Each structure stands twice: as structure tokens, then as C-alpha cells.
Amino acid sequence: MLLRQVENFFPNLDRILPEIKKVQMYNQEAHQAKFKTGATWPGYRSTHLSHENIFLYEFVNNLLYQHKLLEPGTWEIHSYVHLRLDVDKDEDWIHKDMQDDLAALIYLSETNFDSGTYLYDENEKLINNIVAVKNRAVIYSAKYNHMGYGHFGININDGRLTINCFIKNHGYKKG
């Protein structure tokens, strides 16, 4: 299993954050109806970033490689902006992203030591607590049981804002 972390993922996050906040997000019901998906989550989520803001999507992907969170390969990366608010705090659950190989999170909100992501073993025993530190990126095996916790705020300006990446490896690409 894998877990990697890097601080200061985005150079000049404060200049990029207003662009991230412009990305349209939908609650689960509206997202499912508009995009014909069955995905479930608490809060609000964008459609795939490659459809919303191709420059942001490519920038995130390049930074994943630059920070060595991903090794060279043929990766399929689906990235979304995700907002979770205080009203969503009891709506999360332990799960795996079984259709993917890796999952990544980039925390965009102000640091909140009462928020983050828990990783669990197969018996749902807590094995890691990833604290929501502003501009921290983590990547981990999507096969870990995990759950977001400590959602907060009332809007995009003070809620738990992240970029979530779901990543599939289609084989190593030699250089």
C-alpha cells in the first residue's frame, strides 16, 4: 500500500485559489442528473476538471509528476473540485475507491486540525490521520478504506475545499 505527502503543492496558491473557486459545483443529486453518474459523496463536486478548466487540470497533473507523487507511466486521472460544509459532517462513510489504483487530495482551505482524511485497515481500524493542512497534497492507494472527517463552514470561502483525483495506471511507459 502507498501513502505519500507533499507540502506547498501549488506555487502561489493564493493566486490560483480564486480560479479554483470559479469552477461550477453541484450537489450529488444535481450532478447525477446532469452527468448521468451514480457516484455518491457528501457536499458539492464539479464535473471532471478537464471539462471545466483544462489549464487547471493540466497544471495539477504536471505538479503530481513534478512533486514525484506519480512515477512516469500511462495514467488516467480524473480530478474534481470538492466542497464539504458543516451540514455534511455526518454524511461521510468509510469506503474504498475500488475502480481506481490511487487517490489524491489537495487541501485548499485554511488549515484545520479538526478536519482531514482517515485511513483504515481491512478491519476498519484507524491506521492514519491525514490532517487538512492548506496546500498539502496526499496520494494513497485507492484500496485503503478511508473517510473524510471534520467538514466545516457554510460556503466556499470557509468550507472544506479540496481537489480530489482518482487515478488509474494503464501500465508503465518507458522513457
Secondary structure by P-SEA (a helix, b strand, c coil): cbbbbbcccccccccaaaaaaacccccaaaaaaacccccccccccccccccccaaaaaaaaaaaaaaccccccccbbbbbbbbbcccccccbbbbbcccccbbbbbbcccccccbbbbbbcccccccccccccccbbbbccccccccccccccccccccbbbbbbbbbbcccccc
